[in-house]
Amino acid sequence: MRALVQRVLHSNVVVDDREVAAIGQGMLVLLGVQKGDCGNDAEYLAQKVAHLRIFEDENQKMNLSVQDIKGEVLVVSQFTLAGDTSRGNRPGFETAEKPDAANRLYEYFVACLRRLEVPVQTGVFQADMKVSLLNDGPVTFLLEKNSREVPHGK
């Protein structure tokens, strides 16, 4: 499971010329689910996203989390994050999870964030989405599951 996290001033998702989600200051999270991912991976990444200190404090140091700034998170399913570009020029998607299982883990990740009291908006799973954002910084991080680490709060 991979989460591409971008610190944003605002972000939105449009499907079929209709805005389906929008947030102000916070994070855009593009989430890719891979074969072998499980609920523990979703829980780990949700904890990481909720507590990741990527927002500046009064001293311009990245010391604040999205919870600290009372920001929002927009989560968009992004199966291309499971793409393999190591062979040739056309990405392979053999490692991407099948849609039904991927959607369950995507929804579980969102539920985990909500349990952590993070305000969450979502895209539409498997839709052709137009995602807009104003990246703040720019600040972007790639988070991946790590079975050796145990989630531990802040």
C-alpha positions as CSV (number, residue, x, y, z in Angstrom):
1,M,0.0,0.0,0.0
2,R,1.3,3.4,-1.0
3,A,0.1,6.9,-0.1
4,L,1.3,9.9,-1.9
5,V,0.7,12.7,0.5
6,Q,0.7,16.4,-0.6
7,R,0.3,19.3,1.7
8,V,-2.4,21.5,0.0
9,L,-4.0,24.9,0.5
10,H,-7.1,23.4,-1.3
11,S,-8.0,20.4,-3.4
12,N,-11.1,19.0,-5.2
13,V,-12.3,16.2,-7.3
14,V,-14.6,16.5,-10.3
15,V,-16.4,13.5,-11.9
16,D,-18.6,13.9,-15.1
17,D,-18.3,17.8,-14.8
18,R,-19.6,17.7,-11.2
19,E,-17.5,18.5,-8.1
20,V,-17.8,15.5,-5.8
21,A,-15.4,16.5,-3.1
22,A,-13.5,19.6,-2.0
23,I,-11.2,20.5,1.0
24,G,-9.5,23.6,2.2
25,Q,-6.1,23.5,3.9
26,G,-4.8,20.0,4.6
27,M,-3.7,16.9,2.6
28,L,-4.4,15.3,-0.7
29,V,-3.7,11.6,-0.3
30,L,-3.5,9.4,-3.4
31,L,-3.8,5.8,-2.2
32,G,-2.6,2.8,-4.1
33,V,-3.5,-0.7,-3.0
34,Q,-1.3,-3.6,-3.9
35,K,-1.7,-7.4,-3.8
36,G,-0.9,-8.7,-0.3
37,D,-2.0,-5.5,1.4
38,C,-4.3,-5.9,4.5
39,G,-6.2,-4.0,7.1
40,N,-3.0,-3.6,9.2
41,D,-1.4,-1.8,6.4
42,A,-4.4,0.6,6.1
43,E,-4.3,1.2,9.8
44,Y,-0.6,1.9,9.8
45,L,-0.9,4.4,6.9
46,A,-3.9,6.1,8.4
47,Q,-2.0,6.6,11.7
48,K,1.0,7.9,9.8
49,V,-1.2,10.3,7.7
50,A,-3.1,11.6,10.7
51,H,0.1,12.3,12.8
52,L,2.6,13.2,10.0
53,R,4.0,16.6,11.0
54,I,4.3,18.4,7.7
55,F,2.6,21.8,8.6
56,E,4.6,24.7,9.8
57,D,4.5,26.0,13.4
58,E,5.1,29.7,14.4
59,N,8.8,29.2,13.8
60,Q,8.3,27.9,10.2
61,K,9.3,24.3,11.3
62,M,7.3,21.3,10.1
63,N,6.0,20.4,13.6
64,L,2.3,20.3,13.2
65,S,0.0,17.5,11.9
66,V,-3.2,17.9,10.0
67,Q,-5.1,17.3,13.3
68,D,-3.1,20.1,14.9
69,I,-4.1,22.6,12.3
70,K,-7.7,21.3,12.2
71,G,-7.2,20.6,8.5
72,E,-8.9,18.2,6.1
73,V,-7.9,15.2,4.1
74,L,-9.0,14.3,0.6
75,V,-8.4,10.6,-0.2
76,V,-8.3,9.6,-3.9
77,S,-7.8,6.0,-5.0
78,Q,-4.8,5.8,-7.4
79,F,-4.1,2.3,-8.7
80,T,-1.2,3.6,-10.8
81,L,0.8,4.0,-7.6
82,A,1.0,0.2,-7.8
83,G,2.5,0.4,-11.3
84,D,5.9,-1.1,-12.1
85,T,8.1,1.0,-14.4
86,S,11.3,-1.1,-14.0
87,R,10.9,-2.9,-17.3
88,G,10.6,-1.0,-20.5
89,N,8.5,2.2,-20.9
90,R,5.0,0.9,-20.4
91,P,4.0,0.5,-16.8
92,G,2.9,-2.9,-15.6
93,F,0.1,-3.3,-13.0
94,E,0.6,-6.9,-12.0
95,T,1.1,-5.8,-8.4
96,A,-2.2,-3.8,-8.2
97,E,-4.9,-5.4,-6.1
98,K,-8.1,-6.4,-7.8
99,P,-10.8,-3.7,-7.7
100,D,-13.2,-5.3,-5.1
101,A,-10.4,-6.0,-2.6
102,A,-8.7,-2.6,-3.4
103,N,-12.0,-0.8,-2.8
104,R,-12.5,-2.5,0.6
105,L,-9.0,-1.5,1.8
106,Y,-9.5,2.0,0.4
107,E,-12.8,2.4,2.3
108,Y,-11.1,0.9,5.4
109,F,-8.3,3.4,5.2
110,V,-10.8,6.2,5.1
111,A,-12.7,4.7,8.0
112,C,-9.5,4.5,10.0
113,L,-8.8,8.2,9.4
114,R,-12.3,9.1,10.5
115,R,-11.9,7.1,13.7
116,L,-8.9,9.2,14.3
117,E,-11.3,12.2,14.0
118,V,-9.7,13.5,10.8
119,P,-12.2,15.2,8.5
120,V,-12.1,13.2,5.3
121,Q,-13.6,13.7,1.8
122,T,-13.1,11.1,-0.9
123,G,-13.0,10.7,-4.7
124,V,-15.1,8.1,-6.5
125,F,-13.5,4.7,-6.7
126,Q,-12.7,3.6,-10.3
127,A,-14.2,6.8,-11.7
128,D,-12.4,9.0,-14.3
129,M,-11.6,11.8,-11.9
130,K,-10.2,15.3,-12.4
131,V,-8.2,16.1,-9.3
132,S,-7.1,19.7,-8.7
133,L,-4.8,21.0,-6.0
134,L,-2.7,23.9,-4.9
135,N,0.3,22.2,-3.4
136,D,1.6,24.2,-0.4
137,G,5.4,24.4,-0.5
138,P,5.5,22.2,-2.5
139,V,5.5,19.5,0.1
140,T,5.0,15.9,-1.0
141,F,5.8,12.6,0.7
142,L,5.5,8.9,-0.4
143,L,4.5,6.7,2.4
144,E,4.5,2.9,2.2
145,K,3.4,0.1,4.4
146,N,6.2,-1.1,6.6
147,S,5.5,-4.4,8.4
148,R,8.5,-3.9,10.7
149,E,7.1,-0.7,12.2
150,V,4.2,-0.7,14.7
151,P,1.9,2.4,14.7
152,H,2.4,4.4,17.8
153,G,0.5,7.7,17.7
154,K,2.4,11.0,17.6
